[in-house]
């Protein structure tokens, strides 16, 4: 198969996978932001496809949501979701995929380590936007929208990197 067609197909497949995984949510009574599996899907996309194709797959996912398809958490869609309290996290998926993709050709330690700055930027964008939209202080925004998810996101990044390595070894990607 032509490598350009294959590359485009994988970008589309990863955007679809992010969309399929993103609609799942687990509401937590002590946090205002639900538990989701989006960071796993975004890290997998970047780690499996590389920095640019991974980021493009996230951009496709965001565009699909912005035009109204119900691909955001809780089967939501539309630009209003981006303007809502969690919109910053969705924007933060772009640097997350990019940084996860920086490690594509590296050894396991670096593949995992390069996810960390992406997670930091994702949470930073998310907390700042959450603080702005909800009119709460940055500390309160961090406590309610980010702190409870950091360990989960690090674990998801590790799982995504391990899965992407397995896909590569089996010549699937």
Protein Blocks (a to p, Z undefined) as FASTA:
>chain_A
ZZklmmmmmmmmmmmmmmmmmmpccddfkbcbdcdfklmmmmmmmmmnojklmmmmmmmm
mmmmmnopafbghhiacjklmmmmklmmmmmmmmmmmmmmmmmmmcfklmmmmmmmmmmm
mmmmmmmmmmmmnopafklmmmmmmmmmmmmmmmmmmmmmmmmmmmmmnomZZ
